[in-house]
């Protein structure tokens, strides 16, 4: 998760929403990315989607069994759906997303009982730090500094 946080901070410095993701298989990082929606002009360029695509290229297919995806933010419905479709083994995320989270905050995609594939989900890893990166980014974007927002 620390590597995902570094990627999130780097994305924020580039003006992207600061979300980072890392894929691990057999204890080894095999792909990593930060959001690039603004730079690419692509609504699907979320960190998690970029990582899933990199891993698929690496393994030569879409079935990503045995992969754990770490993300600094609860996945949105698009990313969560892609994780289920890719059949990743596990999703570990930091902060909850009360606006579009798909692990129960708003939607229930990752653990929906009718999914044909079950993903092991671990939530809240370094949640304060992950949430702080996002909160700081949006406060700066709105021009709110040291005062209460």
C-alpha positions in Angstrom: 0.0 0.0 0.0 2.9 2.3 0.6 3.9 2.1 -3.0 0.3 2.8 -4.1 0.4 5.9 -1.8 3.6 7.1 -3.5 1.9 6.7 -6.9 -1.2 8.5 -5.6 0.9 11.5 -4.5 2.7 11.6 -7.8 -0.6 11.6 -9.6 -1.8 14.5 -7.4 1.3 16.5 -8.3 0.4 16.0 -12.0 -3.1 17.4 -11.3 -4.7 13.9 -11.4 -7.0 12.7 -8.6 -4.5 11.1 -6.3 -5.2 7.4 -6.5 -2.6 4.8 -6.9 -2.8 1.0 -7.5 -0.3 -1.9 -7.4 -0.7 -5.5 -8.4 1.1 -8.3 -6.6 1.4 -11.9 -7.5 3.5 -14.5 -5.7 4.7 -11.8 -3.3 6.1 -9.7 -6.2 4.9 -6.3 -7.5 4.1 -7.0 -11.2 2.3 -3.7 -12.2 1.7 -0.3 -10.7 0.1 3.0 -11.8 -1.5 6.2 -10.7 -4.5 7.9 -12.2 -4.0 9.4 -15.7 -7.5 10.5 -16.7 -6.6 14.1 -17.2 -3.4 13.5 -19.1 -4.9 10.9 -21.3 -8.4 12.4 -21.6 -9.7 9.0 -20.9 -12.4 8.4 -18.3 -11.3 4.8 -18.0 -7.7 5.7 -17.1 -8.2 5.0 -13.4 -5.1 3.6 -11.6 -6.8 0.2 -11.1 -7.8 -0.1 -14.7 -4.3 0.7 -15.9 -2.9 -1.9 -13.5 -5.3 -4.6 -14.7 -4.4 -3.9 -18.3 -0.7 -4.1 -17.6 -1.1 -7.4 -15.7 -3.2 -8.8 -18.6 -0.5 -7.9 -21.1 2.1 -9.5 -18.8 0.3 -12.8 -18.3 -1.0 -12.9 -21.8 -4.7 -13.0 -21.0 -7.6 -11.5 -19.0 -7.8 -14.1 -16.3 -5.8 -12.7 -13.5 -6.1 -15.4 -10.9 -3.7 -15.2 -8.0 -3.4 -11.4 -8.3 -3.9 -9.0 -5.4 -4.7 -5.5 -6.3 -3.8 -2.7 -3.8 -5.6 0.6 -4.2 -5.6 3.8 -2.1 -9.3 4.3 -2.6 -12.3 2.0 -2.6 -12.8 1.0 -6.2 -15.6 2.7 -8.3 -18.2 0.5 -10.1 -16.1 0.4 -13.3 -12.9 -0.7 -11.5 -14.7 -3.2 -9.2 -16.5 -4.7 -12.2 -13.3 -5.1 -14.0 -11.7 -6.8 -11.0 -14.6 -9.3 -10.8 -14.4 -10.0 -14.5 -10.6 -10.5 -14.3 -11.1 -12.9 -11.5 -8.4 -11.3 -9.3 -7.9 -13.1 -6.0 -7.9 -10.2 -3.6 -8.6 -6.4 -3.5 -7.0 -4.4 -0.7 -7.9 -0.7 -0.4 -7.3 2.2 1.9 -9.9 4.9 2.1 -13.7 4.5 1.6 -15.3 6.5 -1.2 -18.7 7.8 0.0 -19.5 9.2 -3.4 -19.0 6.2 -5.7 -17.4 3.4 -3.8 -18.3 -0.1 -5.0 -17.6 -2.1 -1.9 -20.7 -1.2 -0.1 -20.2 2.6 0.4 -22.6 3.3 -2.5 -22.7 0.2 -4.7 -22.0 -3.4 -3.9 -20.0 -4.8 -6.8 -16.9 -6.4 -5.2 -18.8 -8.6 -2.8 -22.2 -8.9 -4.5 -23.6 -12.4 -3.7 -24.7 -13.0 -7.3 -21.1 -12.6 -8.7 -19.8 -15.8 -10.3 -16.4 -15.0 -8.8 -15.6 -14.2 -5.2 -12.9 -11.6 -4.4 -11.3 -11.6 -1.0 -11.6 -7.9 0.1 -9.6 -6.1 2.8 -10.6 -2.6 3.5 -9.1 0.2 5.5 -5.4 -0.4 5.1 -3.6 2.9 5.9 -7.1 4.5 5.5 -6.2 7.7 7.3 -3.1 8.3 5.2 -4.9 7.4 2.0 -7.9 9.6 2.8 -5.6 12.5 3.8 -3.9 12.5 0.4 -7.3 12.9 -1.3 -8.7 15.4 1.2 -5.5 17.6 0.9 -5.7 17.4 -2.9 -9.3 18.6 -3.1 -8.8 21.3 -0.5 -5.9 22.7 -2.5 -7.9 22.4 -5.7 -10.8 24.5 -4.1 -8.3 27.0 -2.7 -8.9 26.0 0.9 -5.7 26.0 2.9 -5.3 26.1 6.7 -8.8 27.2 7.5 -11.7 24.9 8.1 -13.6 23.8 5.0 
